[in-house]
Amino acid sequence: MLGIADLVDRLGVTPGRLHRLIEEHYLASVRIDGVMRVPAEFLQGDEPLPPLRGTLLVLHDAGFSEEEAVIWLLAENAELGERPVDSLQAGRKSAVRRATQSLAF
């Protein structure tokens, strides 16, 4: 998990721009002991993982909170046979989106 200072450094953006990336669902964060953190897996080099935004939007549409979406992305998924974030990193966003279809509540 990366903190704000680490992300600002790695992405080369201001803290304000980083918060906008989170608000606009290009990244997702969780609070750990009151400190905002973003999983390192949500980055590809010095950019947000490209298919992450669409997946986050689908999860939010399914009723997931930001924290629930992060947990789902980082947890092993039986349908995918791996963590959804690993599938996204490997370019299998369609499989991840199919796995989200049964999640709406």
Gaussian input, Z-matrix of N, CA and C with variables (Angstrom, degrees):
# hf/3-21g

backbone

0 1
 N
 C     1     B1
 C     2     B2     1     A1
 N     3     B3     2     A2     1     D1
 C     4     B4     3     A3     2     D2
 C     5     B5     4     A4     3     D3
 N     6     B6     5     A5     4     D4
 C     7     B7     6     A6     5     D5
 C     8     B8     7     A7     6     D6
 N     9     B9     8     A8     7     D7
 C    10    B10     9     A9     8     D8
 C    11    B11    10    A10     9     D9
 N    12    B12    11    A11    10    D10
 C    13    B13    12    A12    11    D11
 C    14    B14    13    A13    12    D12
 N    15    B15    14    A14    13    D13
 C    16    B16    15    A15    14    D14
 C    17    B17    16    A16    15    D15
 N    18    B18    17    A17    16    D16
 C    19    B19    18    A18    17    D17
 C    20    B20    19    A19    18    D18
 N    21    B21    20    A20    19    D19
 C    22    B22    21    A21    20    D20
 C    23    B23    22    A22    21    D21
 N    24    B24    23    A23    22    D22
 C    25    B25    24    A24    23    D23
 C    26    B26    25    A25    24    D24
 N    27    B27    26    A26    25    D25
 C    28    B28    27    A27    26    D26
 C    29    B29    28    A28    27    D27
 N    30    B30    29    A29    28    D28
 C    31    B31    30    A30    29    D29
 C    32    B32    31    A31    30    D30
 N    33    B33    32    A32    31    D31
 C    34    B34    33    A33    32    D32
 C    35    B35    34    A34    33    D33
 N    36    B36    35    A35    34    D34
 C    37    B37    36    A36    35    D35
 C    38    B38    37    A37    36    D36
 N    39    B39    38    A38    37    D37
 C    40    B40    39    A39    38    D38
 C    41    B41    40    A40    39    D39
 N    42    B42    41    A41    40    D40
 C    43    B43    42    A42    41    D41
 C    44    B44    43    A43    42    D42
 N    45    B45    44    A44    43    D43
 C    46    B46    45    A45    44    D44
 C    47    B47    46    A46    45    D45
 N    48    B48    47    A47    46    D46
 C    49    B49    48    A48    47    D47
 C    50    B50    49    A49    48    D48
 N    51    B51    50    A50    49    D49
 C    52    B52    51    A51    50    D50
 C    53    B53    52    A52    51    D51
 N    54    B54    53    A53    52    D52
 C    55    B55    54    A54    53    D53
 C    56    B56    55    A55    54    D54
 N    57    B57    56    A56    55    D55
 C    58    B58    57    A57    56    D56
 C    59    B59    58    A58    57    D57
 N    60    B60    59    A59    58    D58
 C    61    B61    60    A60    59    D59
 C    62    B62    61    A61    60    D60
 N    63    B63    62    A62    61    D61
 C    64    B64    63    A63    62    D62
 C    65    B65    64    A64    63    D63
 N    66    B66    65    A65    64    D64
 C    67    B67    66    A66    65    D65
 C    68    B68    67    A67    66    D66
 N    69    B69    68    A68    67    D67
 C    70    B70    69    A69    68    D68
 C    71    B71    70    A70    69    D69
 N    72    B72    71    A71    70    D70
 C    73    B73    72    A72    71    D71
 C    74    B74    73    A73    72    D72
 N    75    B75    74    A74    73    D73
 C    76    B76    75    A75    74    D74
 C    77    B77    76    A76    75    D75
 N    78    B78    77    A77    76    D76
 C    79    B79    78    A78    77    D77
 C    80    B80    79    A79    78    D78
 N    81    B81    80    A80    79    D79
 C    82    B82    81    A81    80    D80
 C    83    B83    82    A82    81    D81
 N    84    B84    83    A83    82    D82
 C    85    B85    84    A84    83    D83
 C    86    B86    85    A85    84    D84
 N    87    B87    86    A86    85    D85
 C    88    B88    87    A87    86    D86
 C    89    B89    88    A88    87    D87
 N    90    B90    89    A89    88    D88
 C    91    B91    90    A90    89    D89
 C    92    B92    91    A91    90    D90
 N    93    B93    92    A92    91    D91
 C    94    B94    93    A93    92    D92
 C    95    B95    94    A94    93    D93
 N    96    B96    95    A95    94    D94
 C    97    B97    96    A96    95    D95
 C    98    B98    97    A97    96    D96
 N    99    B99    98    A98    97    D97
 C   100   B100    99    A99    98    D98
 C   101   B101   100   A100    99    D99
 N   102   B102   101   A101   100   D100
 C   103   B103   102   A102   101   D101
 C   104   B104   103   A103   102   D102
 N   105   B105   104   A104   103   D103
 C   106   B106   105   A105   104   D104
 C   107   B107   106   A106   105   D105
 N   108   B108   107   A107   106   D106
 C   109   B109   108   A108   107   D107
 C   110   B110   109   A109   108   D108
 N   111   B111   110   A110   109   D109
 C   112   B112   111   A111   110   D110
 C   113   B113   112   A112   111   D111
 N   114   B114   113   A113   112   D112
 C   115   B115   114   A114   113   D113
 C   116   B116   115   A115   114   D114
 N   117   B117   116   A116   115   D115
 C   118   B118   117   A117   116   D116
 C   119   B119   118   A118   117   D117
 N   120   B120   119   A119   118   D118
 C   121   B121   120   A120   119   D119
 C   122   B122   121   A121   120   D120
 N   123   B123   122   A122   121   D121
 C   124   B124   123   A123   122   D122
 C   125   B125   124   A124   123   D123
 N   126   B126   125   A125   124   D124
 C   127   B127   126   A126   125   D125
 C   128   B128   127   A127   126   D126
 N   129   B129   128   A128   127   D127
 C   130   B130   129   A129   128   D128
 C   131   B131   130   A130   129   D129
 N   132   B132   131   A131   130   D130
 C   133   B133   132   A132   131   D131
 C   134   B134   133   A133   132   D132
 N   135   B135   134   A134   133   D133
 C   136   B136   135   A135   134   D134
 C   137   B137   136   A136   135   D135
 N   138   B138   137   A137   136   D136
 C   139   B139   138   A138   137   D137
 C   140   B140   139   A139   138   D138
 N   141   B141   140   A140   139   D139
 C   142   B142   141   A141   140   D140
 C   143   B143   142   A142   141   D141
 N   144   B144   143   A143   142   D142
 C   145   B145   144   A144   143   D143
 C   146   B146   145   A145   144   D144
 N   147   B147   146   A146   145   D145
 C   148   B148   147   A147   146   D146
 C   149   B149   148   A148   147   D147
 N   150   B150   149   A149   148   D148
 C   151   B151   150   A150   149   D149
 C   152   B152   151   A151   150   D150
 N   153   B153   152   A152   151   D151
 C   154   B154   153   A153   152   D152
 C   155   B155   154   A154   153   D153
 N   156   B156   155   A155   154   D154
 C   157   B157   156   A156   155   D155
 C   158   B158   157   A157   156   D156
 N   159   B159   158   A158   157   D157
 C   160   B160   159   A159   158   D158
 C   161   B161   160   A160   159   D159
 N   162   B162   161   A161   160   D160
 C   163   B163   162   A162   161   D161
 C   164   B164   163   A163   162   D162
 N   165   B165   164   A164   163   D163
 C   166   B166   165   A165   164   D164
 C   167   B167   166   A166   165   D165
 N   168   B168   167   A167   166   D166
 C   169   B169   168   A168   167   D167
 C   170   B170   169   A169   168   D168
 N   171   B171   170   A170   169   D169
 C   172   B172   171   A171   170   D170
 C   173   B173   172   A172   171   D171
 N   174   B174   173   A173   172   D172
 C   175   B175   174   A174   173   D173
 C   176   B176   175   A175   174   D174
 N   177   B177   176   A176   175   D175
 C   178   B178   177   A177   176   D176
 C   179   B179   178   A178   177   D177
 N   180   B180   179   A179   178   D178
 C   181   B181   180   A180   179   D179
 C   182   B182   181   A181   180   D180
 N   183   B183   182   A182   181   D181
 C   184   B184   183   A183   182   D182
 C   185   B185   184   A184   183   D183
 N   186   B186   185   A185   184   D184
 C   187   B187   186   A186   185   D185
 C   188   B188   187   A187   186   D186
 N   189   B189   188   A188   187   D187
 C   190   B190   189   A189   188   D188
 C   191   B191   190   A190   189   D189
 N   192   B192   191   A191   190   D190
 C   193   B193   192   A192   191   D191
 C   194   B194   193   A193   192   D192
 N   195   B195   194   A194   193   D193
 C   196   B196   195   A195   194   D194
 C   197   B197   196   A196   195   D195
 N   198   B198   197   A197   196   D196
 C   199   B199   198   A198   197   D197
 C   200   B200   199   A199   198   D198
 N   201   B201   200   A200   199   D199
 C   202   B202   201   A201   200   D200
 C   203   B203   202   A202   201   D201
 N   204   B204   203   A203   202   D202
 C   205   B205   204   A204   203   D203
 C   206   B206   205   A205   204   D204
 N   207   B207   206   A206   205   D205
 C   208   B208   207   A207   206   D206
 C   209   B209   208   A208   207   D207
 N   210   B210   209   A209   208   D208
 C   211   B211   210   A210   209   D209
 C   212   B212   211   A211   210   D210
 N   213   B213   212   A212   211   D211
 C   214   B214   213   A213   212   D212
 C   215   B215   214   A214   213   D213
 N   216   B216   215   A215   214   D214
 C   217   B217   216   A216   215   D215
 C   218   B218   217   A217   216   D216
 N   219   B219   218   A218   217   D217
 C   220   B220   219   A219   218   D218
 C   221   B221   220   A220   219   D219
 N   222   B222   221   A221   220   D220
 C   223   B223   222   A222   221   D221
 C   224   B224   223   A223   222   D222
 N   225   B225   224   A224   223   D223
 C   226   B226   225   A225   224   D224
 C   227   B227   226   A226   225   D225
 N   228   B228   227   A227   226   D226
 C   229   B229   228   A228   227   D227
 C   230   B230   229   A229   228   D228
 N   231   B231   230   A230   229   D229
 C   232   B232   231   A231   230   D230
 C   233   B233   232   A232   231   D231
 N   234   B234   233   A233   232   D232
 C   235   B235   234   A234   233   D233
 C   236   B236   235   A235   234   D234
 N   237   B237   236   A236   235   D235
 C   238   B238   237   A237   236   D236
 C   239   B239   238   A238   237   D237
 N   240   B240   239   A239   238   D238
 C   241   B241   240   A240   239   D239
 C   242   B242   241   A241   240   D240
 N   243   B243   242   A242   241   D241
 C   244   B244   243   A243   242   D242
 C   245   B245   244   A244   243   D243
 N   246   B246   245   A245   244   D244
 C   247   B247   246   A246   245   D245
 C   248   B248   247   A247   246   D246
 N   249   B249   248   A248   247   D247
 C   250   B250   249   A249   248   D248
 C   251   B251   250   A250   249   D249
 N   252   B252   251   A251   250   D250
 C   253   B253   252   A252   251   D251
 C   254   B254   253   A253   252   D252
 N   255   B255   254   A254   253   D253
 C   256   B256   255   A255   254   D254
 C   257   B257   256   A256   255   D255
 N   258   B258   257   A257   256   D256
 C   259   B259   258   A258   257   D257
 C   260   B260   259   A259   258   D258
 N   261   B261   260   A260   259   D259
 C   262   B262   261   A261   260   D260
 C   263   B263   262   A262   261   D261
 N   264   B264   263   A263   262   D262
 C   265   B265   264   A264   263   D263
 C   266   B266   265   A265   264   D264
 N   267   B267   266   A266   265   D265
 C   268   B268   267   A267   266   D266
 C   269   B269   268   A268   267   D267
 N   270   B270   269   A269   268   D268
 C   271   B271   270   A270   269   D269
 C   272   B272   271   A271   270   D270
 N   273   B273   272   A272   271   D271
 C   274   B274   273   A273   272   D272
 C   275   B275   274   A274   273   D273
 N   276   B276   275   A275   274   D274
 C   277   B277   276   A276   275   D275
 C   278   B278   277   A277   276   D276
 N   279   B279   278   A278   277   D277
 C   280   B280   279   A279   278   D278
 C   281   B281   280   A280   279   D279
 N   282   B282   281   A281   280   D280
 C   283   B283   282   A282   281   D281
 C   284   B284   283   A283   282   D282
 N   285   B285   284   A284   283   D283
 C   286   B286   285   A285   284   D284
 C   287   B287   286   A286   285   D285
 N   288   B288   287   A287   286   D286
 C   289   B289   288   A288   287   D287
 C   290   B290   289   A289   288   D288
 N   291   B291   290   A290   289   D289
 C   292   B292   291   A291   290   D290
 C   293   B293   292   A292   291   D291
 N   294   B294   293   A293   292   D292
 C   295   B295   294   A294   293   D293
 C   296   B296   295   A295   294   D294
 N   297   B297   296   A296   295   D295
 C   298   B298   297   A297   296   D296
 C   299   B299   298   A298   297   D297
 N   300   B300   299   A299   298   D298
 C   301   B301   300   A300   299   D299
 C   302   B302   301   A301   300   D300
 N   303   B303   302   A302   301   D301
 C   304   B304   303   A303   302   D302
 C   305   B305   304   A304   303   D303
 N   306   B306   305   A305   304   D304
 C   307   B307   306   A306   305   D305
 C   308   B308   307   A307   306   D306
 N   309   B309   308   A308   307   D307
 C   310   B310   309   A309   308   D308
 C   311   B311   310   A310   309   D309
 N   312   B312   311   A311   310   D310
 C   313   B313   312   A312   311   D311
 C   314   B314   313   A313   312   D312

   B1=1.4514
   B2=1.5328
   B3=1.2941
   B4=1.4560
   B5=1.5236
   B6=1.3158
   B7=1.4515
   B8=1.5174
   B9=1.3113
   B10=1.4665
   B11=1.5297
   B12=1.3307
   B13=1.4702
   B14=1.5236
   B15=1.3374
   B16=1.4656
   B17=1.5303
   B18=1.3229
   B19=1.4623
   B20=1.5200
   B21=1.3194
   B22=1.4619
   B23=1.5225
   B24=1.3188
   B25=1.4603
   B26=1.5300
   B27=1.3104
   B28=1.4713
   B29=1.5249
   B30=1.3331
   B31=1.4568
   B32=1.5275
   B33=1.3224
   B34=1.4596
   B35=1.5172
   B36=1.3450
   B37=1.4579
   B38=1.5276
   B39=1.3102
   B40=1.4626
   B41=1.5258
   B42=1.3391
   B43=1.4697
   B44=1.5328
   B45=1.3243
   B46=1.4659
   B47=1.5214
   B48=1.3214
   B49=1.4649
   B50=1.5344
   B51=1.3171
   B52=1.4589
   B53=1.5310
   B54=1.3146
   B55=1.4695
   B56=1.5249
   B57=1.3406
   B58=1.4667
   B59=1.5357
   B60=1.3410
   B61=1.4711
   B62=1.5254
   B63=1.3249
   B64=1.4629
   B65=1.5329
   B66=1.3250
   B67=1.4693
   B68=1.5244
   B69=1.3477
   B70=1.4634
   B71=1.5308
   B72=1.3300
   B73=1.4683
   B74=1.5317
   B75=1.3220
   B76=1.4658
   B77=1.5255
   B78=1.3292
   B79=1.4619
   B80=1.5222
   B81=1.3137
   B82=1.4642
   B83=1.5200
   B84=1.3116
   B85=1.4607
   B86=1.5216
   B87=1.3103
   B88=1.4592
   B89=1.5206
   B90=1.3056
   B91=1.4644
   B92=1.5182
   B93=1.3178
   B94=1.4628
   B95=1.5238
   B96=1.3300
   B97=1.4659
   B98=1.5243
   B99=1.3424
   B100=1.4544
   B101=1.5124
   B102=1.3371
   B103=1.4689
   B104=1.5271
   B105=1.3386
   B106=1.4602
   B107=1.5240
   B108=1.3261
   B109=1.4649
   B110=1.5241
   B111=1.3316
   B112=1.4566
   B113=1.5237
   B114=1.3338
   B115=1.4626
   B116=1.5350
   B117=1.3141
   B118=1.4717
   B119=1.5238
   B120=1.3407
   B121=1.4649
   B122=1.5252
   B123=1.3210
   B124=1.4618
   B125=1.5242
   B126=1.3190
   B127=1.4627
   B128=1.5212
   B129=1.3157
   B130=1.4571
   B131=1.5229
   B132=1.3289
   B133=1.4597
   B134=1.5092
   B135=1.3236
   B136=1.4609
   B137=1.5273
   B138=1.3340
   B139=1.4642
   B140=1.5340
   B141=1.3334
   B142=1.4632
   B143=1.5326
   B144=1.3132
   B145=1.4578
   B146=1.5349
   B147=1.3486
   B148=1.4678
   B149=1.5301
   B150=1.3409
   B151=1.4673
   B152=1.5272
   B153=1.3218
   B154=1.4608
   B155=1.5216
   B156=1.3205
   B157=1.4624
   B158=1.5271
   B159=1.3189
   B160=1.4623
   B161=1.5170
   B162=1.3253
   B163=1.4612
   B164=1.5202
   B165=1.3230
   B166=1.4649
   B167=1.5290
   B168=1.3201
   B169=1.4672
   B170=1.5274
   B171=1.3356
   B172=1.4636
   B173=1.5281
   B174=1.3217
   B175=1.4703
   B176=1.5240
   B177=1.3283
   B178=1.4725
   B179=1.5259
   B180=1.3397
   B181=1.4643
   B182=1.5275
   B183=1.3393
   B184=1.4699
   B185=1.5275
   B186=1.3439
   B187=1.4538
   B188=1.5145
   B189=1.3251
   B190=1.4622
   B191=1.5264
   B192=1.3259
   B193=1.4570
   B194=1.5248
   B195=1.3054
   B196=1.4667
   B197=1.5303
   B198=1.3324
   B199=1.4636
   B200=1.5261
   B201=1.3392
   B202=1.4629
   B203=1.5296
   B204=1.3285
   B205=1.4643
   B206=1.5301
   B207=1.3316
   B208=1.4666
   B209=1.5250
   B210=1.3203
   B211=1.4678
   B212=1.5283
   B213=1.3327
   B214=1.4600
   B215=1.5339
   B216=1.3138
   B217=1.4701
   B218=1.5230
   B219=1.3381
   B220=1.4643
   B221=1.5291
   B222=1.3344
   B223=1.4625
   B224=1.5253
   B225=1.3106
   B226=1.4645
   B227=1.5286
   B228=1.3213
   B229=1.4522
   B230=1.5241
   B231=1.3251
   B232=1.4691
   B233=1.5277
   B234=1.3253
   B235=1.4681
   B236=1.5291
   B237=1.3309
   B238=1.4672
   B239=1.5274
   B240=1.3286
   B241=1.4551
   B242=1.5192
   B243=1.2979
   B244=1.4674
   B245=1.5229
   B246=1.3165
   B247=1.4623
   B248=1.5342
   B249=1.3209
   B250=1.4614
   B251=1.5330
   B252=1.3107
   B253=1.4597
   B254=1.5279
   B255=1.3329
   B256=1.4676
   B257=1.5258
   B258=1.3311
   B259=1.4694
   B260=1.5269
   B261=1.3420
   B262=1.4658
   B263=1.5189
   B264=1.3195
   B265=1.4663
   B266=1.5286
   B267=1.3323
   B268=1.4655
   B269=1.5322
   B270=1.3369
   B271=1.4577
   B272=1.5159
   B273=1.3308
   B274=1.4588
   B275=1.5335
   B276=1.3298
   B277=1.4703
   B278=1.5232
   B279=1.3264
   B280=1.4671
   B281=1.5201
   B282=1.3254
   B283=1.4667
   B284=1.5264
   B285=1.3278
   B286=1.4652
   B287=1.5199
   B288=1.3167
   B289=1.4612
   B290=1.5262
   B291=1.3513
   B292=1.4734
   B293=1.5284
   B294=1.3181
   B295=1.4819
   B296=1.5240
   B297=1.3175
   B298=1.4670
   B299=1.5295
   B300=1.3327
   B301=1.4660
   B302=1.5192
   B303=1.3282
   B304=1.4621
   B305=1.5357
   B306=1.3190
   B307=1.4695
   B308=1.5207
   B309=1.3018
   B310=1.4728
   B311=1.5211
   B312=1.3325
   B313=1.4751
   B314=1.4844
   A1=108.62
   A2=114.72
   A3=120.65
   A4=110.51
   A5=116.06
   A6=121.92
   A7=111.05
   A8=115.73
   A9=122.26
   A10=111.73
   A11=117.44
   A12=120.43
   A13=111.25
   A14=116.67
   A15=120.47
   A16=111.09
   A17=116.10
   A18=120.72
   A19=112.25
   A20=116.38
   A21=120.73
   A22=109.43
   A23=115.73
   A24=121.92
   A25=111.27
   A26=115.97
   A27=120.95
   A28=112.40
   A29=116.76
   A30=120.90
   A31=113.05
   A32=116.51
   A33=120.01
   A34=112.65
   A35=116.43
   A36=121.42
   A37=109.30
   A38=116.02
   A39=120.90
   A40=108.55
   A41=117.25
   A42=118.95
   A43=111.97
   A44=117.22
   A45=120.70
   A46=111.90
   A47=116.77
   A48=120.77
   A49=110.19
   A50=117.04
   A51=121.27
   A52=110.48
   A53=116.76
   A54=120.37
   A55=110.87
   A56=117.73
   A57=120.92
   A58=110.63
   A59=117.01
   A60=119.85
   A61=110.71
   A62=116.33
   A63=120.54
   A64=109.92
   A65=118.18
   A66=122.04
   A67=111.96
   A68=116.47
   A69=121.14
   A70=111.91
   A71=116.87
   A72=124.46
   A73=114.62
   A74=117.26
   A75=119.69
   A76=109.36
   A77=115.90
   A78=124.13
   A79=107.23
   A80=116.29
   A81=121.09
   A82=107.74
   A83=115.14
   A84=119.72
   A85=110.71
   A86=114.57
   A87=122.57
   A88=106.92
   A89=115.16
   A90=119.60
   A91=108.44
   A92=115.03
   A93=122.16
   A94=106.06
   A95=115.87
   A96=121.75
   A97=111.10
   A98=115.95
   A99=121.91
   A100=115.49
   A101=117.42
   A102=121.51
   A103=109.25
   A104=115.54
   A105=120.25
   A106=110.13
   A107=115.53
   A108=122.52
   A109=109.65
   A110=115.04
   A111=122.20
   A112=107.16
   A113=117.61
   A114=119.24
   A115=111.21
   A116=116.61
   A117=121.81
   A118=110.82
   A119=116.91
   A120=120.93
   A121=112.62
   A122=117.53
   A123=121.12
   A124=112.43
   A125=116.49
   A126=121.52
   A127=110.23
   A128=114.37
   A129=121.52
   A130=105.12
   A131=115.31
   A132=119.44
   A133=109.38
   A134=116.27
   A135=120.52
   A136=111.96
   A137=115.68
   A138=122.24
   A139=109.26
   A140=117.06
   A141=118.84
   A142=109.70
   A143=117.01
   A144=122.74
   A145=107.95
   A146=119.12
   A147=120.81
   A148=116.52
   A149=121.32
   A150=118.18
   A151=114.51
   A152=117.06
   A153=119.67
   A154=112.39
   A155=118.35
   A156=121.22
   A157=112.00
   A158=117.02
   A159=119.76
   A160=112.24
   A161=115.87
   A162=120.17
   A163=110.50
   A164=117.04
   A165=120.16
   A166=110.89
   A167=116.88
   A168=120.23
   A169=110.75
   A170=117.36
   A171=120.83
   A172=109.62
   A173=117.09
   A174=120.48
   A175=111.14
   A176=117.15
   A177=119.60
   A178=110.62
   A179=116.73
   A180=120.26
   A181=111.33
   A182=116.21
   A183=121.34
   A184=111.78
   A185=116.98
   A186=120.85
   A187=115.06
   A188=116.92
   A189=119.95
   A190=110.56
   A191=116.09
   A192=120.80
   A193=106.69
   A194=116.64
   A195=119.72
   A196=110.73
   A197=116.22
   A198=119.63
   A199=111.38
   A200=117.08
   A201=120.23
   A202=111.27
   A203=116.97
   A204=121.23
   A205=110.62
   A206=116.92
   A207=120.69
   A208=109.70
   A209=116.70
   A210=120.60
   A211=110.14
   A212=117.94
   A213=121.42
   A214=110.70
   A215=116.79
   A216=120.71
   A217=112.64
   A218=116.93
   A219=120.72
   A220=113.69
   A221=117.44
   A222=120.89
   A223=110.84
   A224=115.25
   A225=120.78
   A226=108.54
   A227=117.37
   A228=122.58
   A229=108.66
   A230=116.80
   A231=121.50
   A232=111.98
   A233=117.12
   A234=120.53
   A235=111.13
   A236=116.71
   A237=121.43
   A238=112.49
   A239=116.44
   A240=120.38
   A241=112.89
   A242=116.51
   A243=123.49
   A244=108.33
   A245=116.07
   A246=119.33
   A247=109.09
   A248=118.81
   A249=120.18
   A250=113.07
   A251=118.24
   A252=119.86
   A253=110.86
   A254=117.31
   A255=120.11
   A256=110.58
   A257=116.46
   A258=120.24
   A259=110.47
   A260=116.60
   A261=119.73
   A262=111.13
   A263=116.74
   A264=120.65
   A265=111.65
   A266=116.37
   A267=121.28
   A268=112.36
   A269=116.97
   A270=120.20
   A271=114.67
   A272=117.32
   A273=120.69
   A274=111.18
   A275=115.92
   A276=118.99
   A277=111.82
   A278=118.82
   A279=120.37
   A280=110.93
   A281=116.84
   A282=120.47
   A283=110.41
   A284=116.44
   A285=120.65
   A286=109.66
   A287=117.73
   A288=120.55
   A289=110.74
   A290=117.30
   A291=119.82
   A292=109.86
   A293=116.18
   A294=120.20
   A295=110.84
   A296=118.30
   A297=120.74
   A298=112.39
   A299=118.22
   A300=120.92
   A301=113.22
   A302=117.55
   A303=120.05
   A304=112.36
   A305=116.71
   A306=119.63
   A307=114.78
   A308=118.62
   A309=120.48
   A310=110.52
   A311=114.40
   A312=118.83
   A313=112.20
   D1=137.60
   D2=-178.25
   D3=-110.41
   D4=139.15
   D5=176.70
   D6=-86.60
   D7=175.73
   D8=-178.06
   D9=-56.82
   D10=-49.23
   D11=-178.06
   D12=-60.37
   D13=-42.39
   D14=178.70
   D15=-62.73
   D16=-43.32
   D17=-178.91
   D18=-67.40
   D19=-42.98
   D20=178.06
   D21=-58.26
   D22=-44.07
   D23=179.06
   D24=-64.46
   D25=-50.12
   D26=-174.96
   D27=-67.28
   D28=-40.80
   D29=-177.53
   D30=-86.65
   D31=-16.44
   D32=-178.55
   D33=67.55
   D34=38.70
   D35=-179.78
   D36=-123.64
   D37=167.66
   D38=175.48
   D39=-80.21
   D40=161.05
   D41=175.29
   D42=-57.44
   D43=-37.27
   D44=178.46
   D45=-62.69
   D46=-43.25
   D47=178.63
   D48=-65.49
   D49=-38.72
   D50=177.93
   D51=-60.84
   D52=-44.12
   D53=178.66
   D54=-63.49
   D55=-36.31
   D56=176.95
   D57=-65.88
   D58=-39.38
   D59=177.12
   D60=-59.78
   D61=-37.09
   D62=178.08
   D63=-72.81
   D64=-45.90
   D65=179.61
   D66=-60.62
   D67=-35.10
   D68=-177.92
   D69=-90.77
   D70=8.67
   D71=173.80
   D72=67.84
   D73=25.41
   D74=170.86
   D75=-79.70
   D76=-24.46
   D77=175.22
   D78=-137.04
   D79=162.91
   D80=174.93
   D81=-132.78
   D82=148.15
   D83=-177.21
   D84=-130.83
   D85=162.86
   D86=171.89
   D87=-134.01
   D88=155.75
   D89=176.22
   D90=-99.33
   D91=126.60
   D92=177.09
   D93=-120.66
   D94=116.63
   D95=-175.13
   D96=52.78
   D97=39.15
   D98=177.22
   D99=80.25
   D100=0.11
   D101=-178.10
   D102=-107.51
   D103=129.22
   D104=179.27
   D105=-69.70
   D106=131.09
   D107=179.81
   D108=-133.74
   D109=146.23
   D110=175.56
   D111=-122.03
   D112=130.38
   D113=177.81
   D114=-60.31
   D115=134.84
   D116=179.31
   D117=-60.22
   D118=-27.50
   D119=179.68
   D120=-65.09
   D121=-15.92
   D122=-179.99
   D123=-81.30
   D124=1.08
   D125=178.87
   D126=-112.08
   D127=149.24
   D128=172.38
   D129=-126.40
   D130=101.21
   D131=-173.22
   D132=67.94
   D133=-122.13
   D134=-179.60
   D135=-110.32
   D136=31.07
   D137=179.46
   D138=-137.04
   D139=157.22
   D140=170.83
   D141=-62.62
   D142=145.47
   D143=177.32
   D144=-57.89
   D145=118.35
   D146=-171.66
   D147=-51.97
   D148=-45.96
   D149=-177.72
   D150=-79.79
   D151=0.04
   D152=-176.56
   D153=-64.31
   D154=-42.33
   D155=-175.61
   D156=-58.77
   D157=-49.33
   D158=179.98
   D159=-60.91
   D160=-39.00
   D161=179.18
   D162=-67.01
   D163=-42.41
   D164=177.85
   D165=-61.79
   D166=-40.41
   D167=179.13
   D168=-63.90
   D169=-41.28
   D170=178.00
   D171=-63.05
   D172=-43.47
   D173=179.80
   D174=-64.50
   D175=-40.86
   D176=177.68
   D177=-64.94
   D178=-39.87
   D179=177.18
   D180=-63.03
   D181=-28.23
   D182=178.93
   D183=-80.88
   D184=-1.52
   D185=176.84
   D186=99.30
   D187=6.69
   D188=-179.96
   D189=-77.32
   D190=139.80
   D191=170.06
   D192=-76.16
   D193=170.44
   D194=178.60
   D195=-60.54
   D196=-43.36
   D197=179.86
   D198=-64.45
   D199=-42.00
   D200=178.07
   D201=-62.95
   D202=-38.45
   D203=178.48
   D204=-63.51
   D205=-43.45
   D206=178.80
   D207=-62.17
   D208=-45.38
   D209=179.84
   D210=-60.69
   D211=-44.87
   D212=-179.75
   D213=-62.04
   D214=-43.85
   D215=-178.81
   D216=-64.49
   D217=-30.72
   D218=-175.87
   D219=-95.68
   D220=-7.74
   D221=-178.74
   D222=-90.80
   D223=148.38
   D224=175.53
   D225=-59.45
   D226=136.37
   D227=-178.22
   D228=-119.53
   D229=120.04
   D230=-176.52
   D231=-61.26
   D232=-39.48
   D233=-178.42
   D234=-64.03
   D235=-37.86
   D236=-178.53
   D237=-87.83
   D238=-24.55
   D239=-176.07
   D240=76.89
   D241=14.00
   D242=178.62
   D243=-166.99
   D244=178.04
   D245=176.65
   D246=-71.08
   D247=140.65
   D248=178.22
   D249=-54.40
   D250=-37.99
   D251=179.81
   D252=-63.33
   D253=-34.14
   D254=177.34
   D255=-67.25
   D256=-38.41
   D257=176.13
   D258=-63.40
   D259=-42.23
   D260=178.30
   D261=-62.17
   D262=-42.95
   D263=179.27
   D264=-62.89
   D265=-31.14
   D266=-179.22
   D267=-86.20
   D268=2.14
   D269=177.21
   D270=85.81
   D271=18.30
   D272=-178.85
   D273=-104.70
   D274=53.46
   D275=-176.63
   D276=-67.34
   D277=-31.81
   D278=179.42
   D279=-62.48
   D280=-40.15
   D281=178.28
   D282=-64.18
   D283=-39.66
   D284=179.23
   D285=-66.09
   D286=-43.70
   D287=-179.75
   D288=-63.83
   D289=-37.70
   D290=176.08
   D291=-62.52
   D292=-39.83
   D293=-179.21
   D294=-65.70
   D295=-24.88
   D296=-179.46
   D297=-81.23
   D298=-17.29
   D299=-173.48
   D300=-62.18
   D301=-29.15
   D302=-178.62
   D303=-88.71
   D304=4.14
   D305=-173.73
   D306=-90.29
   D307=-17.05
   D308=-175.01
   D309=-59.95
   D310=138.34
   D311=177.17
   D312=-135.94

